[in-house]
Amino acid sequence: MTILNTKLFEEFPTITVEQWEQLVIKDLKGADYEKKLISTNLDEIKIKPYYTEKDLVENKLINVNPGVFPYIRGNVVNQSAENRQEVCVEDFSTAAVESQEIIKKGADSMEFIFGKNQKISQADFKVLLSQIDMTKNPVHLRAAKYSAEILESFVEYCKKEYQFPEKIKGSLNFDFLGYQAISGQNPKQNGKEILENLKPVLEKCSKTIPNFKILTINGLIFREAGSSPVQELAFSFSSAVEYLHQATEAGIEPEKLIPRIAFSFGVRSDYFIEIAKIRAARVVWAKIVETYCPAQPEIAKMYVHTTTCNVNKTIYDPHVNILRTTTEAMSALLGGTDSLTIRPFDSIYYKPNEFSQHIARNISIILKEEAYFDKIVDVAGGAYFIENLTREIIEKTWTLFLEIEQNGGLYEALKKEIIQNKINDLVQKQMMNIAMRRDILLGTNQYANPSEIVANNINTEIIDTNLFSDTETDFKPLKIFRGAAEFETLRLATEKQEKRPKVFLLTIGNAAMRKARASFAANFFACAGFEIIDNAGFENGQSGVNAALNHKAEITVVCSADDEYAATVPDIFKQINGKSIVVVAGYPTDCIEQFKSLGITNYIHIKSNIIDELKKYQHLCF
């Protein structure tokens, strides 16, 4: 009865942060606290092992409600993100049927992707859109060369076919600054002239379809090039501000353009970072808009679209991409995105079919209908860790944004290659992390399936196709980055061989160590698609040598404990060298000089650059 009448938490003593720290330091036994427990991400944000209420003391945004400036917790109290699906338009009738089917199967909105040089008339829009109620299912248009003409045709179609066109929602993916970034080419007209030519169309839009966004800031471009979250935001805001400057010079009031801007961001598998990024984006944009002193402060509300990135997607073991896009979709929805495109898991190497599109579409449906992600506003609000990440991203984004502005804005920073160099520096770090397996791409640089063959099931025209031409450029364009590309090149090179190299694991000695080293070696060479021949273990080196020679393996990996290598490796090497490449699993420092004098120089270990090593062994075997 005493226990029942006692409040639960009174049974536990209050533990201070200082007491926690003392216990942690004690358990570290002299190890460096920061090196062991504090990690640093690509944006140099230090991630602590834990956060407490004290970390929120100086956070002035913690008590901001949803729908209240600066909109850290979202634009409205009740909001459900659009489940947007892409439709490539080659034939208008076919695309119309496809979009109708997609809506029936659960998509909320369509993004129609038109050809680079495709013109679209009012009559074409009637064929494409007549069966879609754009007041319920927003339509987004992605065009290139003829965006202005397409927009004008669209406005006229809406005006003619809808009684209340002002209720139509959607966007036009018009972004000539983004095109410059990926093409490296200056347009024939400057930004001011382009916007001057668009001004009459923009005025028509404002009168006819005021809820339709006519300018999209494509942060996704920077993300797909390998940028960090902070870089993506800072460069996107620099692009938006440059548009506002050019609009002002063209006679367009910023206050009229701001509410017509949409932002498109990429989302990767940095789960908590991506949640915080979207929250931070709304705050920074609201602060930027505030500097224009708008008569209606609510125009600072930001429309955010997110798309799952291809940076971490893989050709090998492709169904893992489904898991990756699921976590990315979760973080986008929890961050408060307004619409979401989940790319099909096979889209990086194949034209998506009905199955992969169905899976992509249903991820969003499950998260909303079964996991209720659209029922609670800003689930992450108040979480010590995410609130701190949000604050850090806000501060670092603002600092980088000011740096770009001080260098003349986005276009000047591109001409000076400031943006390209900043992104490239991070790409090099990411590539090294993947090559050293600090960052894992499951099925590609770790736990690869060596028997998987994909060469006959991929469309090589899709793989890593750049969005830009190879013609002469005015400045260095951004390049698409995909972390798995180098590993996949290795695997595909192996597949092209008439006979895959065999890797024989000569396991001997200490049972625990030989098993661990064999597992490591198998994973290592499987990443290049080599055939792995594993063994339970040999009683002595001679029996292992005989087995290796019988299998005619191109590579023999000796797997044992460091302190046993001196007694076994020299004899194994003497008998096999010239018939098979001898590799030692591990790096026995006490034996290195002795082995070097015997001609033993091949080692694989946890600090090996797996890309460089596998290229070397391919060269030796092919």
C-alpha positions in Angstrom: 0.0 0.0 0.0 2.9 2.3 0.7 4.3 1.8 -2.8 0.9 2.4 -4.4 0.5 5.7 -2.6 4.0 6.9 -3.5 4.7 8.9 -6.6 6.8 6.9 -9.0 9.6 9.4 -9.6 10.0 10.1 -5.9 11.5 6.7 -5.6 14.4 7.8 -7.8 17.0 10.4 -6.6 17.6 13.4 -8.9 20.8 13.1 -10.8 22.6 16.3 -11.9 24.5 16.8 -15.1 27.7 17.1 -13.1 27.1 13.7 -11.6 26.5 12.1 -15.0 29.7 13.7 -16.3 31.7 12.4 -13.4 30.4 8.9 -14.0 31.2 9.1 -17.7 34.7 10.3 -17.1 35.2 7.5 -14.6 34.0 4.9 -17.2 36.3 6.4 -19.9 39.3 5.4 -17.7 41.5 8.3 -18.9 40.4 8.2 -22.6 39.8 11.6 -24.3 36.2 12.6 -23.7 35.8 14.6 -26.9 37.4 12.0 -29.2 35.4 9.1 -27.7 32.0 10.6 -27.3 31.6 13.8 -29.4 31.2 13.4 -33.1 31.4 16.0 -35.8 29.2 16.0 -39.0 29.9 17.5 -42.4 28.9 20.9 -41.2 31.3 20.8 -38.3 28.4 20.6 -35.8 29.5 18.8 -32.7 27.1 16.1 -31.6 27.2 15.5 -27.9 26.5 12.1 -26.4 23.4 13.5 -24.6 21.4 16.7 -24.1 19.4 18.0 -21.2 16.9 20.7 -20.4 19.9 23.1 -19.8 20.7 23.0 -23.5 17.4 24.8 -24.1 17.9 27.7 -21.7 19.1 30.1 -24.4 16.8 28.9 -27.1 14.4 31.7 -27.7 12.3 29.7 -30.3 11.4 26.9 -28.0 8.0 28.4 -27.1 6.9 29.5 -30.6 3.6 27.9 -31.6 2.8 26.4 -35.0 1.6 29.0 -37.5 3.5 31.8 -35.7 6.5 33.7 -37.0 9.2 32.6 -37.6 7.3 29.3 -38.3 9.9 26.9 -36.8 7.0 24.6 -36.0 5.3 24.9 -39.3 3.0 27.2 -41.2 -0.4 26.0 -39.9 -1.7 24.0 -37.0 -3.1 21.2 -39.2 -1.1 20.3 -42.2 -0.7 17.1 -44.2 2.1 16.9 -46.8 1.3 16.2 -50.4 2.4 12.7 -51.7 3.8 14.0 -55.0 4.7 11.6 -57.8 6.6 12.4 -61.0 5.2 11.7 -64.4 7.4 12.1 -67.5 5.4 13.5 -70.4 6.2 12.1 -73.8 2.6 11.7 -75.0 -0.1 13.9 -73.4 -2.9 11.3 -73.6 -0.7 8.6 -72.1 0.5 10.9 -69.3 -3.1 11.9 -68.6 -4.1 8.2 -68.1 -1.0 7.5 -66.0 -1.7 10.5 -63.7 -5.3 9.5 -63.2 -4.3 6.0 -62.2 -1.7 7.4 -59.8 -4.2 9.6 -58.0 -6.6 6.6 -57.7 -3.8 4.7 -56.0 -3.1 7.3 -53.4 -0.9 10.1 -54.8 -2.1 13.6 -53.8 -0.3 15.6 -56.5 1.5 15.2 -59.8 4.8 16.7 -61.0 4.8 16.6 -64.8 8.3 16.6 -66.3 8.4 17.9 -69.9 11.2 17.5 -72.4 14.0 20.1 -72.6 12.7 21.6 -75.8 9.1 20.8 -75.4 6.4 23.5 -76.1 3.0 23.0 -74.6 -0.2 24.7 -75.8 -3.5 25.3 -74.1 -4.9 22.4 -76.0 -2.2 20.1 -74.7 -3.0 21.1 -71.2 -6.6 20.2 -71.8 -5.6 16.7 -72.8 -3.2 16.3 -69.9 -5.2 17.9 -67.1 -8.9 17.7 -67.9 -9.5 14.8 -65.6 -7.6 16.2 -62.7 -9.2 18.6 -60.2 -6.3 20.9 -59.4 -8.1 22.5 -56.5 -7.8 19.1 -54.7 -4.8 17.6 -56.4 -2.0 20.2 -56.9 -0.2 20.0 -60.2 3.5 20.9 -60.5 5.2 21.6 -63.8 8.9 21.0 -64.6 10.1 22.5 -67.8 13.3 23.9 -69.2 13.7 26.2 -72.2 10.1 27.3 -72.7 9.0 27.9 -69.1 7.5 31.3 -69.7 5.4 30.1 -72.7 4.3 27.0 -70.8 3.3 29.1 -67.9 1.2 31.4 -70.1 -0.5 28.5 -71.7 -1.2 27.0 -68.3 -2.7 30.3 -67.0 -5.0 30.6 -70.0 -6.1 26.9 -69.6 -7.0 27.5 -65.9 -8.8 30.7 -66.7 -10.9 29.0 -69.3 -11.6 25.7 -67.7 -12.1 26.6 -64.0 -14.9 28.6 -62.4 -12.7 29.4 -59.4 -9.1 29.2 -60.7 -7.9 31.1 -57.6 -8.3 27.8 -55.7 -5.8 26.0 -57.9 -2.6 25.0 -56.2 0.8 23.9 -57.6 4.1 25.2 -58.8 6.3 25.8 -61.8 9.9 24.6 -61.5 11.3 27.7 -63.1 14.9 28.3 -61.9 17.4 29.8 -64.4 20.0 30.4 -61.6 19.8 26.7 -60.8 20.2 25.9 -64.5 23.3 28.1 -64.6 24.8 26.2 -61.6 24.4 22.8 -63.3 25.2 23.9 -66.8 28.1 26.3 -66.1 26.7 28.5 -68.9 25.5 32.1 -68.8 22.1 32.7 -70.4 21.9 35.0 -73.4 19.9 37.4 -71.2 20.7 38.4 -67.7 18.4 37.8 -64.8 16.8 41.2 -64.9 15.9 40.8 -68.6 14.5 37.3 -68.1 12.2 38.6 -65.3 11.3 41.7 -67.3 10.0 39.3 -70.0 8.2 37.2 -67.5 6.6 40.2 -65.8 3.3 40.2 -67.9 2.9 36.5 -67.3 3.5 36.9 -63.5 0.8 39.6 -63.4 -1.6 37.2 -65.1 -0.7 34.5 -62.6 -1.3 36.8 -59.7 -4.8 37.6 -60.9 -5.9 34.2 -62.2 -4.0 31.6 -60.0 -2.7 33.4 -57.0 -2.0 30.2 -55.1 0.3 28.8 -57.8 4.0 29.1 -57.2 5.9 30.4 -60.2 9.5 30.3 -59.1 11.3 27.3 -57.5 14.6 27.5 -55.7 16.2 24.1 -56.3 18.4 23.4 -53.3 18.2 19.8 -54.5 20.8 20.7 -57.1 23.3 21.4 -54.4 22.4 18.4 -52.4 22.7 16.0 -55.3 26.1 17.5 -56.0 27.2 16.4 -52.5 26.6 19.5 -50.4 25.9 19.4 -46.7 22.5 20.5 -45.2 23.9 23.9 -44.2 25.4 24.5 -47.7 22.2 23.5 -49.3 20.2 26.0 -47.3 22.7 28.8 -47.5 23.1 28.5 -51.3 19.3 28.2 -51.8 18.7 31.4 -49.8 21.4 33.2 -51.8 19.6 32.1 -54.9 16.3 33.4 -53.6 17.8 36.8 -52.6 19.4 37.1 -56.0 16.0 36.6 -57.6 14.5 39.3 -55.4 17.3 41.7 -56.3 16.8 41.0 -60.0 13.0 41.3 -59.6 13.3 44.7 -58.0 15.5 45.9 -60.9 12.9 44.5 -63.3 10.2 46.5 -61.7 8.6 43.6 -59.7 7.9 44.3 -56.1 9.6 41.7 -53.8 6.4 41.5 -51.7 4.5 40.2 -54.8 7.2 37.6 -55.7 8.0 36.2 -52.2 4.7 34.4 -51.7 5.1 32.8 -55.2 8.4 31.2 -54.3 8.7 27.5 -53.6 11.8 25.8 -52.2 12.8 22.3 -53.3 15.3 20.5 -51.0 16.9 17.0 -51.1 16.7 14.7 -48.1 19.3 12.1 -47.2 19.6 9.5 -44.5 21.0 11.8 -41.8 17.8 11.3 -39.9 17.8 13.9 -37.1 19.9 16.4 -39.2 17.3 16.4 -41.9 14.4 17.0 -39.5 16.3 19.9 -38.0 17.3 21.2 -41.4 13.7 21.8 -42.6 12.8 23.4 -39.2 15.8 25.7 -39.5 15.0 26.6 -43.1 11.7 28.1 -42.2 13.3 30.3 -39.6 16.1 31.6 -41.8 13.7 32.3 -44.7 11.3 34.1 -42.3 14.2 36.3 -41.1 15.3 37.1 -44.6 11.7 38.0 -45.7 11.4 40.2 -42.6 14.2 42.4 -43.8 11.9 43.5 -46.7 9.4 44.8 -44.1 6.4 43.3 -45.8 3.0 44.8 -45.1 1.7 41.2 -44.6 4.2 39.3 -42.4 2.6 36.0 -43.2 4.2 36.0 -46.6 7.3 34.8 -44.8 5.7 31.4 -44.6 7.9 29.0 -46.6 6.6 26.4 -49.0 9.0 23.4 -48.8 9.1 20.4 -51.1 11.5 17.6 -50.4 12.8 14.8 -52.7 14.7 11.7 -51.6 18.3 12.0 -52.8 20.2 9.7 -55.1 23.5 10.4 -53.3 23.3 7.3 -51.1 21.3 5.0 -53.5 22.9 1.9 -54.9 22.6 -0.4 -57.9 23.7 -3.4 -56.0 21.3 -4.8 -53.3 18.8 -2.2 -54.6 16.0 -3.1 -52.3 18.0 -1.5 -49.4 17.1 1.7 -51.2 13.5 1.2 -50.0 14.7 1.3 -46.4 16.8 4.4 -47.2 13.9 6.3 -48.7 11.7 5.3 -45.8 13.9 6.9 -43.2 14.3 9.9 -45.5 10.6 10.3 -45.9 10.1 10.0 -42.1 12.6 12.8 -41.4 11.0 15.0 -44.1 7.5 14.6 -42.7 8.6 15.0 -39.1 10.5 18.2 -40.2 7.2 19.6 -41.6 7.7 19.4 -45.4 4.7 20.7 -47.4 5.1 18.0 -50.1 7.3 15.0 -50.7 8.5 13.0 -53.6 9.8 9.5 -52.9 11.8 8.3 -55.8 11.4 4.6 -56.8 14.2 2.4 -55.5 15.4 1.5 -59.0 15.3 5.0 -60.5 19.1 5.5 -60.6 19.6 2.6 -63.1 16.3 1.7 -64.7 13.1 3.4 -65.8 10.8 2.8 -62.8 8.1 0.2 -63.4 4.7 -0.1 -61.7 6.1 -2.1 -58.8 8.8 0.3 -57.8 6.4 3.3 -58.2 3.8 1.5 -56.1 6.4 0.9 -53.3 7.5 4.5 -53.4 4.0 5.9 -53.3 2.9 3.6 -50.5 5.8 4.6 -48.2 4.2 8.0 -47.9 0.7 6.6 -47.6 1.8 4.2 -44.8 3.6 6.9 -42.8 0.4 9.1 -42.9 -2.4 6.5 -42.8 -0.9 3.9 -40.5 1.9 5.7 -38.6 -0.2 9.0 -38.3 2.7 11.2 -39.2 0.2 13.9 -40.4 -1.8 13.9 -37.1 0.6 15.6 -34.8 2.3 19.0 -35.5 6.0 19.2 -35.1 6.6 15.9 -33.3 10.3 16.9 -32.8 9.4 20.2 -31.0 11.0 20.3 -27.6 13.3 17.4 -28.1 16.6 18.5 -26.6 18.8 17.1 -29.3 16.7 18.3 -32.3 16.1 21.7 -30.9 19.9 22.1 -30.5 20.6 20.8 -34.0 18.0 23.3 -35.4 19.7 26.2 -33.6 23.1 25.1 -34.8 21.9 24.8 -38.4 20.3 28.2 -38.3 23.5 29.9 -37.1 25.8 28.1 -39.5 23.4 28.6 -42.4 23.2 32.4 -41.7 27.0 32.6 -41.4 27.5 30.9 -44.8 24.7 32.8 -46.4 26.4 36.1 -45.4 29.7 34.9 -46.8 28.1 34.2 -50.2 26.4 37.6 -50.1 29.7 39.3 -49.3 31.2 37.6 -52.4 28.6 39.2 -54.6 25.7 36.7 -54.3 25.1 33.2 -55.8 26.0 34.0 -59.4 29.3 35.7 -58.5 30.1 32.9 -56.1 29.6 30.4 -58.9 31.8 32.4 -61.3 34.5 32.5 -58.6 34.0 28.8 -58.0 33.5 29.4 -54.3 30.4 27.2 -54.2 31.9 24.5 -56.3 35.0 24.3 -54.2 33.1 24.2 -50.9 30.9 21.4 -52.2 33.9 19.5 -53.7 35.8 19.6 -50.4 32.9 17.8 -48.7 32.6 15.4 -51.6 36.2 14.4 -51.1 35.6 13.8 -47.4 32.5 11.7 -48.1 34.3 9.7 -50.7 37.1 9.0 -48.3 34.6 8.1 -45.5 33.0 5.6 -47.9 36.3 4.2 -49.1 37.5 3.7 -45.5 34.0 2.3 -44.5 33.4 4.9 -41.9 30.2 5.5 -43.7 28.4 2.3 -44.7 26.5 1.7 -47.9 25.0 -1.7 -47.1 25.5 -4.2 -49.9 28.0 -2.0 -51.6 31.0 -1.2 -49.4 30.0 -3.6 -46.6 28.2 -7.0 -46.6 28.1 -7.1 -50.4 26.7 -10.2 -52.1 29.5 -11.4 -54.4 27.2 -13.6 -56.4 24.9 -10.7 -57.3 25.0 -9.9 -61.1 23.4 -6.7 -62.3 25.1 -5.8 -65.6 22.2 -7.2 -67.7 19.5 -5.5 -65.6 20.6 -1.9 -65.7 20.2 1.0 -68.2 23.7 2.4 -68.5 22.2 5.6 -70.0 20.6 6.4 -66.7 23.5 5.7 -64.4 25.0 8.9 -63.2 23.8 10.8 -66.2 24.7 14.5 -65.7 22.0 17.1 -66.1 24.2 19.2 -68.1 25.9 19.2 -71.5 29.6 18.5 -72.2 29.9 21.7 -74.3 32.3 24.5 -73.4 31.2 26.2 -70.2 31.5 29.8 -68.8 32.4 28.4 -65.4 32.8 25.1 -63.6 29.4 23.4 -63.4 28.2 21.4 -60.4 28.5 17.6 -60.9 26.2 14.9 -59.6 27.7 12.9 -56.8 26.7 9.4 -55.8 28.7 7.6 -53.1 28.4 4.1 -54.5 29.5 4.9 -58.0 33.2 4.0 -57.6 32.3 0.6 -56.0 29.8 -0.1 -58.7 32.4 0.6 -61.4 34.6 -2.0 -59.7 31.8 -4.5 -59.5 30.7 -4.0 -63.1 34.4 -4.4 -64.3 34.5 -7.7 -62.5 31.2 -8.8 -64.1 32.7 -8.1 -67.6 35.4 -10.7 -67.1 35.0 -14.2 -68.5 36.0 -15.6 -65.2 35.6 -13.9 -61.8 38.8 -14.0 -59.6 38.7 -16.4 -56.7 39.7 -15.4 -53.3 40.7 -18.3 -51.1 40.5 -17.7 -47.3 43.3 -19.7 -45.7 42.1 -19.8 -42.1 44.5 -21.1 -39.5 45.3 -20.9 -35.8 43.3 -19.0 -33.2 39.7 -19.9 -33.8 38.2 -16.6 -32.9 40.7 -14.5 -34.8 40.7 -16.6 -37.9 36.9 -16.4 -38.1 36.9 -12.6 -37.6 39.7 -12.1 -40.1 38.0 -14.4 -42.6 34.7 -12.5 -42.2 36.5 -9.2 -42.8 38.4 -10.5 -45.8 35.2 -12.0 -47.4 33.4 -8.6 -47.0 36.4 -6.8 -48.3 36.8 -8.7 -51.6 33.0 -9.2 -52.1 32.8 -5.4 -52.7 34.5 -6.0 -56.0 32.4 -9.0 -56.9 35.2 -11.5 -56.4 34.3 -15.2 -55.7 34.9 -16.0 -52.1 36.0 -19.5 -51.0 35.6 -19.7 -47.2 36.8 -22.5 -44.9 36.2 -23.8 -41.4 39.9 -23.7 -40.7 43.0 -25.8 -41.3 45.1 -27.7 -38.7 48.4 -26.5 -40.3 49.7 -24.3 -43.1 50.5 -27.1 -45.4 46.9 -28.4 -45.6 45.8 -24.8 -46.2 48.3 -24.3 -49.0 47.2 -27.6 -50.7 43.6 -26.5 -50.6 44.4 -23.1 -52.0 46.4 -24.6 -54.9 43.6 -27.1 -55.6 41.1 -24.3 -56.0 43.5 -22.4 -58.3 42.6 -19.2 -56.5 44.0 -15.9 -57.9 44.2 -14.5 -54.3 45.0 -16.3 -51.1 44.2 -14.5 -47.9 45.9 -15.8 -44.7 43.5 -15.3 -41.8 44.9 -15.8 -38.3 46.0 -13.8 -35.2 48.9 -11.3 -35.4 51.1 -13.2 -33.0 50.8 -16.4 -35.1 51.7 -14.8 -38.5 55.5 -14.9 -38.0 55.4 -18.7 -37.8 53.0 -19.4 -40.6 53.0 -16.7 -43.3 56.6 -17.0 -44.6 56.2 -20.8 -45.4 52.8 -20.2 -47.0 54.1 -17.4 -49.1 57.1 -19.5 -50.2 54.9 -22.3 -51.5 52.1 -20.1 -53.1 53.9 -17.0 -54.4 53.8 -16.9 -58.2 50.7 -19.2 -58.3 48.5 -17.0 -56.2 48.7 -13.5 -54.7 49.3 -13.8 -51.0 47.5 -11.3 -48.8 47.7 -11.0 -45.0 44.4 -10.1 -43.2 45.5 -7.6 -40.6 48.7 -5.6 -40.1 51.1 -7.4 -37.7 53.5 -4.5 -37.0 56.1 -6.8 -35.4 56.5 -8.8 -38.6 56.3 -6.0 -41.3 60.0 -5.6 -41.8 60.7 -9.3 -41.8 57.9 -9.9 -44.3 59.0 -7.0 -46.5 62.5 -8.6 -46.9 60.8 -11.8 -48.1 58.6 -9.9 -50.6 55.4 -10.1 -48.6 53.7 -6.7 -49.1 50.0 -7.2 -49.4 47.8 -6.5 -46.4 44.1 -5.7 -45.8 42.9 -4.2 -42.6 40.5 -1.8 -41.1 42.5 1.3 -42.1 42.8 0.2 -45.7 41.4 2.4 -48.4 39.2 -0.3 -49.9 38.7 1.4 -53.3 42.5 1.8 -53.9 43.2 -1.8 -52.7 40.5 -3.4 -54.8 41.6 -1.5 -57.9 45.1 -2.8 -57.2 43.9 -6.4 -57.0 41.7 -6.1 -60.1 44.8 -4.9 -62.0 46.8 -7.8 -60.8 44.0 -10.4 -61.6 42.6 -9.1 -64.9 
